[in-house]
Amino acid sequence: MQLSLQDVVKQYNGTTILNGVSASFYAGHCYLLLGQNGAGKSTLAKCMVGDEKVDAGSIILNGSTSQVFDEIAMQYQTFESYKHLRIREIIQLFKILTENAYYSEELYEILGIHSYERMLLKNASGGQRKAVSIFLAFLLNKPILLLDEPFADLDLMKKKKLLYFLQTSMQQQNKLLIIISHEVAEFEALFDYIYILDKGKIVEHGKKDELQQKYKHAVLPGIEGIYFDVTGQVLGGRGA
């Protein structure tokens, strides 16, 4: 399975957010999408799942532009739907409505949803909503998963358990996993490929191991060093 972006352009009110983005993603691998706030990461993700219509370019799955969006599930940074339902009711609703739903008791436990499943969504914290959004993205059982800051708002133990779950589920189910995240230092083992987005353009990409060799003299360790050498920016912070 191959998901391809070809010269994708997206504008808002005359401002170009994505300026000719091209990328290729393959099943069985995990891709890390990096960039500062405003670089276009979330806009690109929304275009990939069909929430936003591209102004130019193409999004292609296995050589076809039809039904691309039906094959991608996205975990959003915030989950605001069904505020007046209890969390377990929301999950059950999605389970009933989803054909071949993937209901993982392991993921339910990792995210600790059992401890607040009776809570109305409107009363849930940011971390709890993030957990529900992650669970629902997996429950939809799509071949492509796009996770937007999945580790944010989770405590350290949940982050570690989620890392292991993502690694094993990707291998066992041959998923294509694309992750937008500023948190990389503790999760580098998860990522196979890296794409760096800056001012709406892909400015560097490649296999993680090859990029680490290319930027082996970076002043910062690991992926953070690659990012700093390419952009002059610290992940989640300011430039040098």
Secondary structure as the mmCIF struct_conf table of DSSP 4:
data_model
#
loop_
_struct_conf.conf_type_id
_struct_conf.id
_struct_conf.beg_label_comp_id
_struct_conf.beg_label_asym_id
_struct_conf.beg_label_seq_id
_struct_conf.end_label_comp_id
_struct_conf.end_label_asym_id
_struct_conf.end_label_seq_id
STRN STRN1 GLN A 2 TYR A 12
TURN_TY1_P TURN_TY1_P1 ASN A 13 GLY A 14
STRN STRN2 THR A 15 TYR A 26
TURN_TY1_P TURN_TY1_P2 ALA A 27 GLY A 28
STRN STRN3 CYS A 30 LEU A 34
TURN_TY1_P TURN_TY1_P3 ASN A 37 GLY A 38
BEND BEND1 ALA A 39 GLY A 40
HELX_RH_AL_P HELX_RH_AL_P1 LYS A 41 MET A 48
TURN_TY1_P TURN_TY1_P4 VAL A 49 GLY A 50
BEND BEND2 ASP A 51 GLU A 52
BEND BEND3 ASP A 55 ASP A 55
STRN STRN4 ALA A 56 LEU A 61
TURN_TY1_P TURN_TY1_P5 ASN A 62 GLY A 63
STRN STRN5 SER A 64 SER A 64
TURN_TY1_P TURN_TY1_P6 SER A 66 GLN A 67
BEND BEND4 VAL A 68 VAL A 68
HELX_RH_3T_P HELX_RH_3T_P1 PHE A 69 GLU A 71
STRN STRN6 ILE A 72 GLN A 75
BEND BEND5 GLN A 77 GLN A 77
BEND BEND6 SER A 81 SER A 81
TURN_TY1_P TURN_TY1_P7 LYS A 83 HIS A 84
BEND BEND7 LEU A 85 LEU A 85
STRN STRN7 ARG A 86 ARG A 86
HELX_RH_AL_P HELX_RH_AL_P2 ILE A 87 LEU A 97
BEND BEND8 THR A 98 THR A 98
TURN_TY1_P TURN_TY1_P8 GLU A 99 ASN A 100
HELX_RH_AL_P HELX_RH_AL_P3 GLU A 105 ILE A 110
TURN_TY1_P TURN_TY1_P9 LEU A 111 GLY A 112
HELX_RH_3T_P HELX_RH_3T_P2 ILE A 113 SER A 115
TURN_TY1_P TURN_TY1_P10 TYR A 116 ARG A 118
BEND BEND9 MET A 119 MET A 119
STRN STRN8 LEU A 120 LEU A 120
HELX_RH_3T_P HELX_RH_3T_P3 LEU A 121 ASN A 123
HELX_RH_AL_P HELX_RH_AL_P4 GLY A 126 LEU A 139
TURN_TY1_P TURN_TY1_P11 LEU A 140 LEU A 140
BEND BEND10 PRO A 143 PRO A 143
STRN STRN9 ILE A 144 ASP A 148
BEND BEND11 GLU A 149 GLU A 149
TURN_TY1_P TURN_TY1_P12 PRO A 150 ASP A 153
HELX_RH_AL_P HELX_RH_AL_P5 LEU A 156 GLN A 173
TURN_TY1_P TURN_TY1_P13 ASN A 174 ASN A 174
STRN STRN10 LEU A 176 ILE A 180
BEND BEND12 HIS A 182 HIS A 182
TURN_TY1_P TURN_TY1_P14 ALA A 185 PHE A 187
HELX_RH_3T_P HELX_RH_3T_P4 GLU A 188 LEU A 190
BEND BEND13 ASP A 192 ASP A 192
STRN STRN11 TYR A 193 ASP A 198
TURN_TY1_P TURN_TY1_P15 LYS A 199 GLY A 200
STRN STRN12 LYS A 201 LYS A 207
HELX_RH_AL_P HELX_RH_AL_P6 LYS A 208 LYS A 214
TURN_TY1_P TURN_TY1_P16 TYR A 215 HIS A 217
BEND BEND14 VAL A 219 LEU A 220
HELX_RH_AL_P HELX_RH_AL_P7 GLY A 222 THR A 231
BEND BEND15 GLY A 232 GLY A 232
STRN STRN13 GLN A 233 GLN A 233
TURN_TY1_P TURN_TY1_P17 LEU A 235 GLY A 236
BEND BEND16 GLY A 237 GLY A 237
STRN STRN14 GLY A 239 GLY A 239
#
